[in-house]
Amino acid sequence: MKTAAVIGAGPAGLSAAYELLEKSGDWNVTILEASPFIGGISRTIERNGNRFDIGPHRFFSKSDEVNALWDKLMPRQGVPAMDDVLLNRRCSLAEGGPDPEKTDRVMLRRHRLTRIYYLKHFFDYPISIKPSTFIAMGLARTWKAGWSYLYSAFFKRPEKSLEDFYINRFGKVLYSMFFEDYTEKLWGVHPSKIDPSWGAQRVKGLSLWKALFNVFIPNGGRKETSLIEEFSYPKLGSGSFWTALADAVREKGGKIKFGAKVVGVEHEAGRIRAVVTSSGERIACDAVFSSMPIKDLVAALGSAPEEVGRVAAELPYRDLITVTLVVDKLAIRNDTKYPTLGEYIPDVWIYVQDRAVRMGRLEIYNNFSPYMVDDPAKHVLFSVEYFCNEGDAFWQMDDSAFIGKCIEELKVAGLISEETKILDAVHTRTPKAYPAYFGTYAEFGKVRAWLDGFANLYCIGRNGQHRYNNMDHSMLCGFEAARALLNGTDKSAVWNVNTEKDYHES
Ligand SMILES: Cc1cc2nc3c(=O)[nH]c(=O)nc-3n(C[C@H](O)[C@H](O)[C@H](O)COP(=O)(O)OP(=O)(O)OC[C@H]3O[C@@H](n4cnc5c(N)ncnc54)[C@H](O)[C@@H]3O)c2cc1C
């Protein structure tokens, strides 16, 4: 038997281990996970009867292979969830699928409402042309936005930056209302300094012309990924799927070691011989699948050419702080036609554009799954995301002081009031939540070429490839890497995951 070491028990590592064990009986597989958790940044945390993710993760994939595994390990619901029953809401059901009241291994189909919160009003996400948009914007802003849009429609800027990209499609006024500040909050860099290709990848074919067209022919007869109105989500959070996949890996003979942070990777003549953990354990191996951050991997390998070491060491990331709160009520009411338990707002994600606050996105778990919340008719469970850089003032702020700041911001934005009772609050820090595409990323090819020189090393996953992956991309990297090893093919299929131009949601 040969030995494969898999670094990381997130979606990429688990998928590589699963595929290798599924397709071949010749490999011993050990997953080395630095943390005590399964699921990486897609894990779910349980506390006082409530569950939350590091920002809730919807399950969406264009890959049949990924969907097949999701369906196999966590079949789609065949019976409505508790809130749909109580509220008599329509929901999609899979014939013969499980009943969420009877099992936890079930994928729910949920209604997706995502809105922008700005000027203490809700706007459609993405923005759409309809009377309520203009009422919320006010006459003066609408007038200015209309003229600035027309100007941009006829006088296109050369697209040298993300700012140019947005202004060409939405006009300067709408850009400054809905994109400028949020983009800077998210990346810590002004859109004028970000490459325009980023917009082309994230804002799929949405423009005012399209929005106008949609008023008459909804979605132009087909679905843009940013307009999908239903999504899948595991009954007990995204992490519950990764626990199910970890169970499947163990059933096939794979081992998972927690607290096993890989700090050294030994190699000789272009092949990896062993990995070494921070406790000094040495695991000799015939192949390595690595989902640890590229910069850490290059450091662990040692002996990289100076250029490679420099590019890897300076790869940029954006880090994330979330504050998750349980409250009795919000200050905003459900003004939609969609009924909810407790008449809480039905949004899953809310993009907070208000410049007076630093928060970015807010997510309401009651609407992802009522089973995430201890009492979904009396309590609202939601997370607030703050984007920052590891080590900056936000990152270093004391947890309880940060929670206090977040509560104050929620009041300033008018999302909660003085009467709102805070029943619980949790602060989490997630380093390297977002691999970023600026700085030395432009020279990433040098790092990739050097790493590809190790015949039995496969870089997989979000930080493992420094790619802005969703969960399904990370799974596909894992599958492709296992197949490249078994079939003796090169690594191009592994690197080609998540490079197609028409994938992303906005
Ligand atoms: C706020 C937020 C919301 C998101 N929402 C969605 C969504 O709705 N849908 C979606 O599909 N995707 C979403 N994503 C993306 C998703 O989280 C990632 O694509 C996915 O978790 C990446 O999986 P991975 O295995 O590549 O990496 P990770 O999840 O980062 O897992 C890597 C694992 O490696 C371990 N590790 C790191 N270094 C070492 C080391 N030296 N030794 C051993 N172990 C190590 C880590 O502890 C971790 O467990 C979201 C991400 C964020 C930040």
The ligand as an SDF file (V2000), in Angstrom:
LIG
                    3D

 53 58  0  0  0  0  0  0  0  0999 V2000
  -17.8640   34.5690    4.3920 C   0  0  0  0  0  0  0  0  0  0  0  0
  -17.7660   33.4730    3.3770 C   0  0  0  0  0  0  0  0  0  0  0  0
  -18.9150   33.0100    2.7590 C   0  0  0  0  0  0  0  0  0  0  0  0
  -18.8490   31.9920    1.8110 C   0  0  0  0  0  0  0  0  0  0  0  0
  -20.0100   31.5730    1.2330 N   0  0  0  0  0  0  0  0  0  0  0  0
  -19.9720   30.5570    0.3420 C   0  0  0  0  0  0  0  0  0  0  0  0
  -21.1820   30.0700   -0.2190 C   0  0  0  0  0  0  0  0  0  0  0  0
  -22.2710   30.5810    0.0530 O   0  0  0  0  0  0  0  0  0  0  0  0
  -21.0930   29.0080   -1.0780 N   0  0  0  0  0  0  0  0  0  0  0  0
  -19.8950   28.4370   -1.4060 C   0  0  0  0  0  0  0  0  0  0  0  0
  -19.8970   27.4590   -2.1810 O   0  0  0  0  0  0  0  0  0  0  0  0
  -18.7370   28.8840   -0.8960 N   0  0  0  0  0  0  0  0  0  0  0  0
  -18.7440   29.9300   -0.0260 C   0  0  0  0  0  0  0  0  0  0  0  0
  -17.5750   30.3830    0.5200 N   0  0  0  0  0  0  0  0  0  0  0  0
  -16.2970   29.7620    0.1050 C   0  0  0  0  0  0  0  0  0  0  0  0
  -15.9770   28.4830    0.8960 C   0  0  0  0  0  0  0  0  0  0  0  0
  -15.8830   28.7960    2.2720 O   0  0  0  0  0  0  0  0  0  0  0  0
  -14.6570   27.9240    0.4100 C   0  0  0  0  0  0  0  0  0  0  0  0
  -14.6960   27.7890   -1.0010 O   0  0  0  0  0  0  0  0  0  0  0  0
  -14.3000   26.5460    0.9520 C   0  0  0  0  0  0  0  0  0  0  0  0
  -14.3890   26.4340    2.3470 O   0  0  0  0  0  0  0  0  0  0  0  0
  -12.8590   26.2460    0.5300 C   0  0  0  0  0  0  0  0  0  0  0  0
  -12.5310   24.9420    0.9060 O   0  0  0  0  0  0  0  0  0  0  0  0
  -11.0050   24.5000    0.9650 P   0  0  0  0  0  0  0  0  0  0  0  0
  -10.9850   23.1100    1.4280 O   0  0  0  0  0  0  0  0  0  0  0  0
  -10.3810   24.8510   -0.3200 O   0  0  0  0  0  0  0  0  0  0  0  0
  -10.3410   25.4770    2.0490 O   0  0  0  0  0  0  0  0  0  0  0  0
  -10.6680   25.7180    3.5940 P   0  0  0  0  0  0  0  0  0  0  0  0
  -12.1270   25.6700    3.8430 O   0  0  0  0  0  0  0  0  0  0  0  0
   -9.9360   26.9690    3.9380 O   0  0  0  0  0  0  0  0  0  0  0  0
   -9.9910   24.4880    4.3010 O   0  0  0  0  0  0  0  0  0  0  0  0
   -8.6010   24.3870    4.4400 C   0  0  0  0  0  0  0  0  0  0  0  0
   -8.2980   23.5540    5.6780 C   0  0  0  0  0  0  0  0  0  0  0  0
   -6.8840   23.3990    5.7810 O   0  0  0  0  0  0  0  0  0  0  0  0
   -6.4990   23.5490    7.1380 C   0  0  0  0  0  0  0  0  0  0  0  0
   -5.0940   23.9620    7.1710 N   0  0  0  0  0  0  0  0  0  0  0  0
   -4.5660   25.1550    6.8080 C   0  0  0  0  0  0  0  0  0  0  0  0
   -3.2290   25.1550    6.9810 N   0  0  0  0  0  0  0  0  0  0  0  0
   -2.9030   23.9250    7.4420 C   0  0  0  0  0  0  0  0  0  0  0  0
   -1.6790   23.3160    7.8060 C   0  0  0  0  0  0  0  0  0  0  0  0
   -0.5100   23.9690    7.7330 N   0  0  0  0  0  0  0  0  0  0  0  0
   -1.7140   22.0370    8.2540 N   0  0  0  0  0  0  0  0  0  0  0  0
   -2.8810   21.3490    8.3520 C   0  0  0  0  0  0  0  0  0  0  0  0
   -4.0770   21.8960    8.0340 N   0  0  0  0  0  0  0  0  0  0  0  0
   -4.0820   23.1630    7.5720 C   0  0  0  0  0  0  0  0  0  0  0  0
   -7.4500   24.6060    7.6720 C   0  0  0  0  0  0  0  0  0  0  0  0
   -7.5360   24.5590    9.0870 O   0  0  0  0  0  0  0  0  0  0  0  0
   -8.7530   24.2250    6.9780 C   0  0  0  0  0  0  0  0  0  0  0  0
   -9.4930   23.3070    7.7440 O   0  0  0  0  0  0  0  0  0  0  0  0
  -17.5980   31.4260    1.4550 C   0  0  0  0  0  0  0  0  0  0  0  0
  -16.4410   31.8930    2.0790 C   0  0  0  0  0  0  0  0  0  0  0  0
  -16.5050   32.9130    3.0170 C   0  0  0  0  0  0  0  0  0  0  0  0
  -15.2550   33.4220    3.6630 C   0  0  0  0  0  0  0  0  0  0  0  0
  1  2  1  0
  2  3  1  0
  2 52  2  0
  3  4  2  0
  4  5  1  0
  4 50  1  0
  5  6  2  0
  6  7  1  0
  6 13  1  0
  7  8  2  0
  7  9  1  0
  9 10  1  0
 10 11  2  0
 10 12  1  0
 12 13  2  0
 13 14  1  0
 14 15  1  0
 14 50  1  0
 15 16  1  0
 16 17  1  0
 16 18  1  0
 18 19  1  0
 18 20  1  0
 20 21  1  0
 20 22  1  0
 22 23  1  0
 23 24  1  0
 24 25  2  0
 24 26  1  0
 24 27  1  0
 27 28  1  0
 28 29  2  0
 28 30  1  0
 28 31  1  0
 31 32  1  0
 32 33  1  0
 33 34  1  0
 33 48  1  0
 34 35  1  0
 35 36  1  0
 35 46  1  0
 36 37  1  0
 36 45  1  0
 37 38  2  0
 38 39  1  0
 39 40  1  0
 39 45  2  0
 40 41  1  0
 40 42  2  0
 42 43  1  0
 43 44  2  0
 44 45  1  0
 46 47  1  0
 46 48  1  0
 48 49  1  0
 50 51  2  0
 51 52  1  0
 52 53  1  0
M  END
$$$$
